[in-house]
Structures are given as C-alpha cells and as structure tokens.
C-alpha cells in the first residue's frame, strides 16, 4: 500500500519542524518578513502546521477546528504578494524541508515542490486586489502525482 505524503515525511512532528524551519528563515528575510509584521507567532506556526498536515494526507484538523479553505483564503486576500515574494517563498520552503530533515528522495520532493508551486501561485493570485477567487473549496489533499515512492521489493 502506498503511504500518504504525511506518513512518508514522518507525521505531524516532521511538518512542525518544516514550518518552524520555514518561519525561522522568513523572519530573517528582507523580502518575506514584511508579510509578517511583528514576526510569526506561535499560534500562526501551529495553524499553518495543521494546514500542511491536512494537505499532505494527515488528519483534517485545520478544516475541523479552523475553518478550512475559506479561512486560509481570508488570510491571503489583499496581501498583495509579489512574484518575487512567491518565488522566494517557494525557495525558502524547499530549504526549510532540508533544514527539517524531510525525506529527500526525488519522488517525495517532486510531490512536495509540486504543492509548493501550486499553492504559492494560488496565494499570489488570491492576494491581488480585484482578483476573482474561488470562494469555497475543500482543502487540497496532495498525493504522489505521477511518481509514487520507490520501494524496492
């Protein structure tokens, strides 16, 4: 049976390490830190961790306790994210995955980067004044895509 990306990564603790590593980098980044005036709170880190856990196949706690897609959309509206910030976000998240010790096999990282690219492009669009957004949608449940994990027999 093919494991979820959540399980393959190491579960909730792995995603918390990822999010902490990411926001530690963000707080020291001149391009990204302005999106988080005053720094990144513990509450924000915990909520984003729940989002990533749900997206990657773990428990759906973000939806159950925080409002799902609509809540995440609300956090991005009117932010005015720039293309340079989107690219830096994606690069920083990839570095954070290394910092956090997430699996570095090509199949996992391809799926991981696939979500980062999809999510950051959606956030960029949704953050622009006057953009037409999808108001209601489920939280995405990301999978392996075309390359499931290689498991020798």
TIVO-2410 file (N, C-alpha, C; in nm, 3 decimals):
# residues 153
REC num residu      c1      c2      c3 atome chaine
REC   1      X   0.084  -0.118   0.000     N      A
REC   1      X   0.000   0.000   0.000    CA      A
REC   1      X   0.089   0.125   0.000     C      A
REC   2      X   0.054   0.222  -0.080     N      A
REC   2      X   0.132   0.344  -0.090    CA      A
REC   2      X   0.101   0.435   0.030     C      A
REC   3      X   0.204   0.478   0.102     N      A
REC   3      X   0.181   0.567   0.217    CA      A
REC   3      X   0.142   0.707   0.171     C      A
REC   4      X   0.076   0.781   0.259     N      A
REC   4      X   0.048   0.921   0.229    CA      A
REC   4      X   0.178   0.999   0.235     C      A
REC   5      X   0.179   1.114   0.175     N      A
REC   5      X   0.295   1.203   0.186    CA      A
REC   5      X   0.319   1.240   0.333     C      A
REC   6      X   0.213   1.258   0.408     N      A
REC   6      X   0.221   1.288   0.551    CA      A
REC   6      X   0.297   1.178   0.624     C      A
REC   7      X   0.259   1.053   0.601     N      A
REC   7      X   0.327   0.941   0.667    CA      A
REC   7      X   0.472   0.928   0.619     C      A
REC   8      X   0.493   0.942   0.489     N      A
REC   8      X   0.627   0.928   0.432    CA      A
REC   8      X   0.722   1.033   0.491     C      A
REC   9      X   0.669   1.153   0.514     N      A
REC   9      X   0.751   1.263   0.568    CA      A
REC   9      X   0.786   1.243   0.715     C      A
REC  10      X   0.706   1.164   0.786     N      A
REC  10      X   0.734   1.141   0.927    CA      A
REC  10      X   0.625   1.191   1.020     C      A
REC  11      X   0.508   1.225   0.967     N      A
REC  11      X   0.395   1.264   1.050    CA      A
REC  11      X   0.399   1.408   1.097     C      A
REC  12      X   0.318   1.435   1.197     N      A
REC  12      X   0.299   1.571   1.246    CA      A
REC  12      X   0.425   1.639   1.294     C      A
REC  13      X   0.512   1.566   1.363     N      A
REC  13      X   0.636   1.626   1.412    CA      A
REC  13      X   0.724   1.676   1.297     C      A
REC  14      X   0.727   1.600   1.189     N      A
REC  14      X   0.808   1.641   1.073    CA      A
REC  14      X   0.753   1.770   1.013     C      A
REC  15      X   0.621   1.781   1.005     N      A
REC  15      X   0.563   1.903   0.948    CA      A
REC  15      X   0.580   2.022   1.041     C      A
REC  16      X   0.579   1.999   1.171     N      A
REC  16      X   0.606   2.111   1.263    CA      A
REC  16      X   0.752   2.158   1.247     C      A
REC  17      X   0.845   2.064   1.233     N      A
REC  17      X   0.985   2.103   1.210    CA      A
REC  17      X   0.997   2.184   1.082     C      A
REC  18      X   0.925   2.141   0.977     N      A
REC  18      X   0.926   2.212   0.849    CA      A
REC  18      X   0.877   2.355   0.867     C      A
REC  19      X   0.764   2.372   0.929     N      A
REC  19      X   0.705   2.505   0.944    CA      A
REC  19      X   0.792   2.593   1.032     C      A
REC  20      X   0.847   2.540   1.139     N      A
REC  20      X   0.938   2.619   1.223    CA      A
REC  20      X   1.063   2.660   1.145     C      A
REC  21      X   1.121   2.566   1.071     N      A
REC  21      X   1.240   2.599   0.992    CA      A
REC  21      X   1.207   2.705   0.887     C      A
REC  22      X   1.091   2.693   0.826     N      A
REC  22      X   1.050   2.790   0.725    CA      A
REC  22      X   1.035   2.929   0.787     C      A
REC  23      X   0.957   2.941   0.893     N      A
REC  23      X   0.932   3.073   0.951    CA      A
REC  23      X   1.056   3.130   1.020     C      A
REC  24      X   1.145   3.046   1.068     N      A
REC  24      X   1.273   3.097   1.120    CA      A
REC  24      X   1.349   3.167   1.008     C      A
REC  25      X   1.346   3.110   0.889     N      A
REC  25      X   1.411   3.172   0.774    CA      A
REC  25      X   1.336   3.299   0.731     C      A
REC  26      X   1.203   3.291   0.728     N      A
REC  26      X   1.120   3.405   0.686    CA      A
REC  26      X   1.147   3.527   0.773     C      A
REC  27      X   1.156   3.506   0.903     N      A
REC  27      X   1.174   3.619   0.994    CA      A
REC  27      X   1.305   3.694   0.970     C      A
REC  28      X   1.400   3.629   0.904     N      A
REC  28      X   1.528   3.692   0.874    CA      A
REC  28      X   1.544   3.725   0.726     C      A
REC  29      X   1.435   3.727   0.653     N      A
REC  29      X   1.438   3.750   0.509    CA      A
REC  29      X   1.378   3.886   0.477     C      A
REC  30      X   1.456   3.974   0.416     N      A
REC  30      X   1.410   4.110   0.387    CA      A
REC  30      X   1.290   4.114   0.292     C      A
REC  31      X   1.276   4.016   0.205     N      A
REC  31      X   1.167   4.015   0.109    CA      A
REC  31      X   1.038   3.957   0.168     C      A
REC  32      X   1.051   3.854   0.252     N      A
REC  32      X   0.932   3.786   0.305    CA      A
REC  32      X   0.886   3.838   0.440     C      A
REC  33      X   0.977   3.886   0.523     N      A
REC  33      X   0.937   3.928   0.658    CA      A
REC  33      X   0.833   4.039   0.659     C      A
REC  34      X   0.828   4.130   0.561     N      A
REC  34      X   0.722   4.231   0.563    CA      A
REC  34      X   0.580   4.174   0.555     C      A
REC  35      X   0.566   4.050   0.508     N      A
REC  35      X   0.434   3.986   0.506    CA      A
REC  35      X   0.388   3.947   0.646     C      A
REC  36      X   0.481   3.950   0.742     N      A
REC  36      X   0.453   3.909   0.880    CA      A
REC  36      X   0.503   4.016   0.976     C      A
REC  37      X   0.441   4.133   0.974     N      A
REC  37      X   0.488   4.241   1.062    CA      A
REC  37      X   0.483   4.197   1.208     C      A
REC  38      X   0.592   4.220   1.279     N      A
REC  38      X   0.599   4.179   1.419    CA      A
REC  38      X   0.645   4.036   1.438     C      A
REC  39      X   0.673   3.965   1.329     N      A
REC  39      X   0.720   3.827   1.340    CA      A
REC  39      X   0.607   3.727   1.325     C      A
REC  40      X   0.643   3.602   1.336     N      A
REC  40      X   0.549   3.492   1.318    CA      A
REC  40      X   0.518   3.433   1.455     C      A
REC  41      X   0.393   3.443   1.495     N      A
REC  41      X   0.353   3.397   1.628    CA      A
REC  41      X   0.350   3.244   1.637     C      A
REC  42      X   0.352   3.195   1.759     N      A
REC  42      X   0.336   3.052   1.783    CA      A
REC  42      X   0.201   3.004   1.729     C      A
REC  43      X   0.097   3.083   1.750     N      A
REC  43      X  -0.035   3.045   1.701    CA      A
REC  43      X  -0.035   3.030   1.549     C      A
REC  44      X   0.029   3.124   1.479     N      A
REC  44      X   0.036   3.116   1.333    CA      A
REC  44      X   0.110   2.989   1.291     C      A
REC  45      X   0.223   2.963   1.353     N      A
REC  45      X   0.301   2.842   1.320    CA      A
REC  45      X   0.217   2.717   1.341     C      A
REC  46      X   0.146   2.710   1.452     N      A
REC  46      X   0.064   2.592   1.482    CA      A
REC  46      X  -0.048   2.575   1.380     C      A
REC  47      X  -0.112   2.685   1.342     N      A
REC  47      X  -0.221   2.677   1.245    CA      A
REC  47      X  -0.171   2.635   1.108     C      A
REC  48      X  -0.059   2.692   1.064     N      A
REC  48      X  -0.005   2.655   0.934    CA      A
REC  48      X   0.042   2.510   0.934     C      A
REC  49      X   0.095   2.465   1.045     N      A
REC  49      X   0.132   2.324   1.056    CA      A
REC  49      X   0.010   2.235   1.033     C      A
REC  50      X  -0.102   2.269   1.095     N      A
REC  50      X  -0.224   2.190   1.075    CA      A
REC  50      X  -0.268   2.190   0.928     C      A
REC  51      X  -0.253   2.304   0.861     N      A
REC  51      X  -0.287   2.311   0.718    CA      A
REC  51      X  -0.202   2.213   0.638     C      A
REC  52      X  -0.069   2.220   0.657     N      A
REC  52      X   0.021   2.133   0.582    CA      A
REC  52      X  -0.004   1.986   0.613     C      A
REC  53      X  -0.031   1.955   0.738     N      A
REC  53      X  -0.061   1.816   0.775    CA      A
REC  53      X  -0.183   1.767   0.697     C      A
REC  54      X  -0.288   1.848   0.694     N      A
REC  54      X  -0.410   1.808   0.624    CA      A
REC  54      X  -0.385   1.795   0.474     C      A
REC  55      X  -0.317   1.891   0.416     N      A
REC  55      X  -0.291   1.887   0.272    CA      A
REC  55      X  -0.214   1.762   0.233     C      A
REC  56      X  -0.120   1.721   0.315     N      A
REC  56      X  -0.033   1.608   0.280    CA      A
REC  56      X  -0.086   1.473   0.326     C      A
REC  57      X  -0.214   1.469   0.367     N      A
REC  57      X  -0.278   1.340   0.392    CA      A
REC  57      X  -0.295   1.304   0.538     C      A
REC  58      X  -0.263   1.395   0.628     N      A
REC  58      X  -0.282   1.369   0.770    CA      A
REC  58      X  -0.422   1.407   0.815     C      A
REC  59      X  -0.444   1.410   0.946     N      A
REC  59      X  -0.577   1.443   1.000    CA      A
REC  59      X  -0.625   1.580   0.951     C      A
REC  60      X  -0.755   1.591   0.932     N      A
REC  60      X  -0.817   1.714   0.879    CA      A
REC  60      X  -0.852   1.810   0.992     C      A
REC  61      X  -0.757   1.839   1.078     N      A
REC  61      X  -0.780   1.927   1.193    CA      A
REC  61      X  -0.794   2.074   1.154     C      A
REC  62      X  -0.726   2.116   1.049     N      A
REC  62      X  -0.739   2.256   1.006    CA      A
REC  62      X  -0.884   2.284   0.966     C      A
REC  63      X  -0.940   2.194   0.891     N      A
REC  63      X  -1.080   2.211   0.850    CA      A
REC  63      X  -1.172   2.200   0.970     C      A
REC  64      X  -1.149   2.101   1.055     N      A
REC  64      X  -1.239   2.076   1.168    CA      A
REC  64      X  -1.237   2.188   1.271     C      A
REC  65      X  -1.121   2.248   1.293     N      A
REC  65      X  -1.109   2.345   1.403    CA      A
REC  65      X  -1.089   2.489   1.360     C      A
REC  66      X  -1.043   2.511   1.237     N      A
REC  66      X  -1.006   2.647   1.197    CA      A
REC  66      X  -1.082   2.702   1.077     C      A
REC  67      X  -1.164   2.621   1.013     N      A
REC  67      X  -1.246   2.676   0.906    CA      A
REC  67      X  -1.206   2.638   0.765     C      A
REC  68      X  -1.107   2.553   0.748     N      A
REC  68      X  -1.074   2.501   0.617    CA      A
REC  68      X  -1.028   2.605   0.516     C      A
REC  69      X  -1.056   2.575   0.390     N      A
REC  69      X  -1.010   2.657   0.277    CA      A
REC  69      X  -1.051   2.803   0.292     C      A
REC  70      X  -1.174   2.827   0.333     N      A
REC  70      X  -1.222   2.965   0.343    CA      A
REC  70      X  -1.137   3.048   0.439     C      A
REC  71      X  -1.093   2.989   0.547     N      A
REC  71      X  -1.009   3.060   0.643    CA      A
REC  71      X  -0.873   3.090   0.583     C      A
REC  72      X  -0.815   2.993   0.514     N      A
REC  72      X  -0.684   3.016   0.452    CA      A
REC  72      X  -0.697   3.124   0.344     C      A
REC  73      X  -0.802   3.120   0.266     N      A
REC  73      X  -0.825   3.223   0.165    CA      A
REC  73      X  -0.831   3.361   0.229     C      A
REC  74      X  -0.904   3.372   0.339     N      A
REC  74      X  -0.919   3.501   0.408    CA      A
REC  74      X  -0.784   3.557   0.452     C      A
REC  75      X  -0.692   3.471   0.490     N      A
REC  75      X  -0.560   3.517   0.534    CA      A
REC  75      X  -0.475   3.572   0.419     C      A
REC  76      X  -0.506   3.533   0.297     N      A
REC  76      X  -0.424   3.576   0.183    CA      A
REC  76      X  -0.483   3.693   0.105     C      A
REC  77      X  -0.611   3.715   0.120     N      A
REC  77      X  -0.675   3.824   0.045    CA      A
REC  77      X  -0.613   3.958   0.082     C      A
REC  78      X  -0.593   4.038  -0.023     N      A
REC  78      X  -0.543   4.176  -0.009    CA      A
REC  78      X  -0.400   4.186   0.042     C      A
REC  79      X  -0.325   4.075   0.046     N      A
REC  79      X  -0.185   4.083   0.089    CA      A
REC  79      X  -0.096   4.148  -0.017     C      A
REC  80      X  -0.136   4.137  -0.142     N      A
REC  80      X  -0.054   4.194  -0.249    CA      A
REC  80      X   0.081   4.127  -0.262     C      A
REC  81      X   0.083   3.996  -0.255     N      A
REC  81      X   0.207   3.920  -0.270    CA      A
REC  81      X   0.264   3.949  -0.409     C      A
REC  82      X   0.395   3.969  -0.416     N      A
REC  82      X   0.461   3.994  -0.545    CA      A
REC  82      X   0.514   3.863  -0.603     C      A
REC  83      X   0.543   3.864  -0.733     N      A
REC  83      X   0.601   3.746  -0.797    CA      A
REC  83      X   0.735   3.711  -0.732     C      A
REC  84      X   0.815   3.812  -0.697     N      A
REC  84      X   0.944   3.785  -0.631    CA      A
REC  84      X   0.923   3.721  -0.493     C      A
REC  85      X   0.823   3.767  -0.420     N      A
REC  85      X   0.794   3.706  -0.290    CA      A
REC  85      X   0.747   3.561  -0.306     C      A
REC  86      X   0.667   3.535  -0.409     N      A
REC  86      X   0.621   3.398  -0.434    CA      A
REC  86      X   0.739   3.306  -0.461     C      A
REC  87      X   0.830   3.352  -0.546     N      A
REC  87      X   0.948   3.270  -0.578    CA      A
REC  87      X   1.034   3.248  -0.454     C      A
REC  88      X   1.055   3.352  -0.375     N      A
REC  88      X   1.136   3.340  -0.254    CA      A
REC  88      X   1.069   3.245  -0.155     C      A
REC  89      X   0.937   3.254  -0.143     N      A
REC  89      X   0.863   3.164  -0.056    CA      A
REC  89      X   0.891   3.019  -0.095     C      A
REC  90      X   0.878   2.990  -0.225     N      A
REC  90      X   0.898   2.853  -0.273    CA      A
REC  90      X   1.042   2.807  -0.246     C      A
REC  91      X   1.137   2.891  -0.274     N      A
REC  91      X   1.277   2.857  -0.249    CA      A
REC  91      X   1.302   2.835  -0.100     C      A
REC  92      X   1.247   2.921  -0.018     N      A
REC  92      X   1.266   2.912   0.126    CA      A
REC  92      X   1.201   2.786   0.182     C      A
REC  93      X   1.086   2.751   0.130     N      A
REC  93      X   1.020   2.628   0.176    CA      A
REC  93      X   1.102   2.505   0.140     C      A
REC  94      X   1.163   2.506   0.024     N      A
REC  94      X   1.248   2.395  -0.016    CA      A
REC  94      X   1.370   2.384   0.076     C      A
REC  95      X   1.430   2.496   0.109     N      A
REC  95      X   1.544   2.495   0.202    CA      A
REC  95      X   1.499   2.450   0.342     C      A
REC  96      X   1.380   2.491   0.383     N      A
REC  96      X   1.328   2.451   0.513    CA      A
REC  96      X   1.306   2.300   0.518     C      A
REC  97      X   1.264   2.240   0.407     N      A
REC  97      X   1.247   2.095   0.403    CA      A
REC  97      X   1.380   2.026   0.431     C      A
REC  98      X   1.489   2.082   0.375     N      A
REC  98      X   1.623   2.029   0.406    CA      A
REC  98      X   1.656   2.049   0.553     C      A
REC  99      X   1.634   2.171   0.603     N      A
REC  99      X   1.662   2.203   0.743    CA      A
REC  99      X   1.589   2.108   0.837     C      A
REC 100      X   1.465   2.075   0.803     N      A
REC 100      X   1.379   1.994   0.890    CA      A
REC 100      X   1.405   1.844   0.875     C      A
REC 101      X   1.490   1.807   0.780     N      A
REC 101      X   1.521   1.666   0.761    CA      A
REC 101      X   1.408   1.588   0.696     C      A
REC 102      X   1.325   1.654   0.614     N      A
REC 102      X   1.222   1.581   0.542    CA      A
REC 102      X   1.288   1.488   0.441     C      A
REC 103      X   1.220   1.383   0.400     N      A
REC 103      X   1.279   1.290   0.303    CA      A
REC 103      X   1.328   1.364   0.180     C      A
REC 104      X   1.442   1.320   0.128     N      A
REC 104      X   1.498   1.388   0.012    CA      A
REC 104      X   1.496   1.301  -0.114     C      A
REC 105      X   1.417   1.193  -0.109     N      A
REC 105      X   1.405   1.112  -0.229    CA      A
REC 105      X   1.332   1.193  -0.337     C      A
REC 106      X   1.365   1.169  -0.463     N      A
REC 106      X   1.310   1.250  -0.571    CA      A
REC 106      X   1.158   1.246  -0.579     C      A
REC 107      X   1.099   1.133  -0.547     N      A
REC 107      X   0.954   1.122  -0.558    CA      A
REC 107      X   0.884   1.210  -0.455     C      A
REC 108      X   0.931   1.207  -0.330     N      A
REC 108      X   0.869   1.291  -0.227    CA      A
REC 108      X   0.892   1.438  -0.259     C      A
REC 109      X   1.016   1.473  -0.293     N      A
REC 109      X   1.045   1.614  -0.319    CA      A
REC 109      X   0.971   1.666  -0.442     C      A
REC 110      X   0.949   1.582  -0.542     N      A
REC 110      X   0.872   1.626  -0.658    CA      A
REC 110      X   0.728   1.658  -0.617     C      A
REC 111      X   0.669   1.573  -0.535     N      A
REC 111      X   0.533   1.599  -0.487    CA      A
REC 111      X   0.530   1.722  -0.397     C      A
REC 112      X   0.630   1.736  -0.311     N      A
REC 112      X   0.639   1.849  -0.219    CA      A
REC 112      X   0.650   1.980  -0.297     C      A
REC 113      X   0.743   1.985  -0.390     N      A
REC 113      X   0.762   2.106  -0.469    CA      A
REC 113      X   0.641   2.132  -0.557     C      A
REC 114      X   0.576   2.027  -0.604     N      A
REC 114      X   0.455   2.045  -0.682    CA      A
REC 114      X   0.349   2.120  -0.603     C      A
REC 115      X   0.331   2.082  -0.476     N      A
REC 115      X   0.233   2.153  -0.393    CA      A
REC 115      X   0.279   2.296  -0.366     C      A
REC 116      X   0.407   2.314  -0.336     N      A
REC 116      X   0.458   2.449  -0.308    CA      A
REC 116      X   0.433   2.539  -0.429     C      A
REC 117      X   0.462   2.492  -0.547     N      A
REC 117      X   0.439   2.572  -0.668    CA      A
REC 117      X   0.291   2.601  -0.688     C      A
REC 118      X   0.207   2.500  -0.675     N      A
REC 118      X   0.063   2.519  -0.691    CA      A
REC 118      X   0.010   2.616  -0.586     C      A
REC 119      X   0.044   2.592  -0.460     N      A
REC 119      X  -0.009   2.674  -0.352    CA      A
REC 119      X   0.039   2.818  -0.357     C      A
REC 120      X   0.166   2.840  -0.390     N      A
REC 120      X   0.216   2.978  -0.394    CA      A
REC 120      X   0.158   3.054  -0.512     C      A
REC 121      X   0.135   2.987  -0.621     N      A
REC 121      X   0.074   3.055  -0.736    CA      A
REC 121      X  -0.072   3.089  -0.707     C      A
REC 122      X  -0.142   3.002  -0.637     N      A
REC 122      X  -0.279   3.031  -0.597    CA      A
REC 122      X  -0.281   3.146  -0.496     C      A
REC 123      X  -0.191   3.144  -0.398     N      A
REC 123      X  -0.184   3.252  -0.299    CA      A
REC 123      X  -0.151   3.385  -0.367     C      A
REC 124      X  -0.059   3.384  -0.462     N      A
REC 124      X  -0.025   3.507  -0.535    CA      A
REC 124      X  -0.151   3.564  -0.602     C      A
REC 125      X  -0.223   3.480  -0.673     N      A
REC 125      X  -0.345   3.524  -0.741    CA      A
REC 125      X  -0.448   3.576  -0.640     C      A
REC 126      X  -0.473   3.498  -0.536     N      A
REC 126      X  -0.577   3.533  -0.439    CA      A
REC 126      X  -0.544   3.658  -0.357     C      A
REC 127      X  -0.418   3.696  -0.355     N      A
REC 127      X  -0.376   3.811  -0.273    CA      A
REC 127      X  -0.389   3.945  -0.345     C      A
REC 128      X  -0.421   3.941  -0.473     N      A
REC 128      X  -0.427   4.065  -0.552    CA      A
REC 128      X  -0.562   4.133  -0.540     C      A
REC 129      X  -0.560   4.263  -0.527     N      A
REC 129      X  -0.682   4.342  -0.521    CA      A
REC 129      X  -0.761   4.321  -0.650     C      A
REC 130      X  -0.889   4.291  -0.636     N      A
REC 130      X  -0.976   4.275  -0.751    CA      A
REC 130      X  -0.970   4.141  -0.819     C      A
REC 131      X  -0.888   4.048  -0.770     N      A
REC 131      X  -0.880   3.918  -0.837    CA      A
REC 131      X  -1.007   3.837  -0.811     C      A
REC 132      X  -1.045   3.759  -0.910     N      A
REC 132      X  -1.157   3.669  -0.894    CA      A
REC 132      X  -1.105   3.542  -0.829     C      A
REC 133      X  -1.163   3.507  -0.715     N      A
REC 133      X  -1.115   3.391  -0.641    CA      A
REC 133      X  -1.226   3.288  -0.627     C      A
REC 134      X  -1.186   3.165  -0.606     N      A
REC 134      X  -1.280   3.059  -0.572    CA      A
REC 134      X  -1.309   3.076  -0.424     C      A
REC 135      X  -1.433   3.108  -0.392     N      A
REC 135      X  -1.471   3.139  -0.254    CA      A
REC 135      X  -1.480   3.016  -0.165     C      A
REC 136      X  -1.524   2.904  -0.219     N      A
REC 136      X  -1.547   2.784  -0.139    CA      A
REC 136      X  -1.487   2.663  -0.211     C      A
REC 137      X  -1.401   2.595  -0.141     N      A
REC 137      X  -1.339   2.475  -0.196    CA      A
REC 137      X  -1.291   2.390  -0.079     C      A
REC 138      X  -1.269   2.264  -0.103     N      A
REC 138      X  -1.211   2.182   0.003    CA      A
REC 138      X  -1.061   2.211   0.016     C      A
REC 139      X  -1.005   2.181   0.130     N      A
REC 139      X  -0.860   2.185   0.145    CA      A
REC 139      X  -0.805   2.080   0.049     C      A
REC 140      X  -0.703   2.114  -0.031     N      A
REC 140      X  -0.649   2.014  -0.123    CA      A
REC 140      X  -0.589   1.897  -0.045     C      A
REC 141      X  -0.596   1.780  -0.102     N      A
REC 141      X  -0.532   1.662  -0.044    CA      A
REC 141      X  -0.428   1.617  -0.147     C      A
REC 142      X  -0.303   1.653  -0.121     N      A
REC 142      X  -0.196   1.631  -0.217    CA      A
REC 142      X  -0.152   1.486  -0.215     C      A
REC 143      X  -0.115   1.436  -0.332     N      A
REC 143      X  -0.069   1.298  -0.343    CA      A
REC 143      X   0.064   1.290  -0.416     C      A
REC 144      X   0.099   1.170  -0.450     N      A
REC 144      X   0.229   1.144  -0.511    CA      A
REC 144      X   0.236   1.191  -0.655     C      A
REC 145      X   0.128   1.211  -0.720     N      A
REC 145      X   0.132   1.251  -0.860    CA      A
REC 145      X   0.173   1.134  -0.947     C      A
REC 146      X   0.261   1.160  -1.040     N      A
REC 146      X   0.298   1.057  -1.137    CA      A
REC 146      X   0.410   0.966  -1.087     C      A
REC 147      X   0.475   1.002  -0.978     N      A
REC 147      X   0.590   0.923  -0.931    CA      A
REC 147      X   0.569   0.881  -0.785     C      A
REC 148      X   0.501   0.768  -0.763     N      A
REC 148      X   0.489   0.722  -0.625    CA      A
REC 148      X   0.627   0.685  -0.570     C      A
REC 149      X   0.638   0.670  -0.439     N      A
REC 149      X   0.771   0.644  -0.384    CA      A
REC 149      X   0.828   0.512  -0.433     C      A
REC 150      X   0.955   0.512  -0.460     N      A
REC 150      X   1.023   0.387  -0.500    CA      A
REC 150      X   1.044   0.305  -0.375     C      A
REC 151      X   0.997   0.183  -0.380     N      A
REC 151      X   1.015   0.091  -0.268    CA      A
REC 151      X   1.068  -0.040  -0.326     C      A
REC 152      X   1.195  -0.069  -0.302     N      A
REC 152      X   1.248  -0.194  -0.357    CA      A
REC 152      X   1.174  -0.316  -0.302     C      A
REC 153      X   1.159  -0.416  -0.386     N      A
REC 153      X   1.086  -0.535  -0.340    CA      A
REC 153      X   1.173  -0.630  -0.262     C      A
***
